[in-house]
């Protein structure tokens, strides 16, 4: 088949099996709160209720498996801005 090899998937599988949110390098991420779009309660369009997190795709190579980065770049290209940040 044309899919990834077992070897290519070993690193991301191991990474995800050991994933702990507290191990994310939050010092390398930018977080902000913005107004949510779409349907919601009475306050949804008045308050900054949507959390947005950005991180540099090039910096992610230091803490995220290469295959995972390639998949994000392929499947979520529209979410990577001109600065190379994924949001």
N, C-alpha and C positions, 0 to 999 in steps of 0.2 A: 504493500500500500504506500500511499504518498504521505502518510502522517509522520510525526516525529518518532525517532527511535526510542527504544526503552531507555537507553543511556541518556538521551536528551531530557527525558522526563524524570530521571532519578533525583536530580538536584531540586527542582521545584516541588516534587512530592515530599522529599525529606524536609524541605523548608516549611511547607504548609503543615506537615504533621507535627512539627515542633513550634509552630507559630504561637506566640504569646503577644497580645496587644502592647503590653508594657515594654516589649523589646523593640518597638518601632522607634526609629531615631527622630523623635518629635522636634529636636533642636534643628533638624534639617527640613522641617515642614512649616508651611504658613497656614494658619487657620483664621477664618473670618466668618462673620454671620451676616447674611443678606436677607432681603425680603424674598419670601417664597412665592413662587408663581403657581397658578392652578387653583383648584378647588380647596376649600378648607374652612375653618371656623371663622368667627367674626373678626378675630385679630390677625388672621394670617397675612393680610395685605398691609397691615399697619405696623407690624413688629418684625424685627430681623430674626426670623424663626428657622431659617435654613442654614445649617453649618456647611461651610465649604473648606476643604483642605487641599492644598497644593503642594507638590514636591517636584524637584528637578529630576527629569528622566535620566540625565547624565550622572547625577549624584546617586540615583537609585542603584546604579551598578555596584555600589559599595555595600549594599545590604539586601538586594533582591536578586533572585536567580536570573541569569541571562535569558533563559527561555521565557520566563514570566514577562520580562521587559519587552521582548520581541512580540509576544502575544498582545500586550497592551498597545504597543506601537501599531500593530496590524489591525486590531479590532476596535481600538478607541482613539484612532488618530485625530478625530475631530475634537477630542478633549485635551489635546496637547497644544498649548498656545505658542506664539512666536518666540517666546523666551525659552521654550523647551520644558515648560512646566505642565504636569498632568493635574487636571482639576476635575 
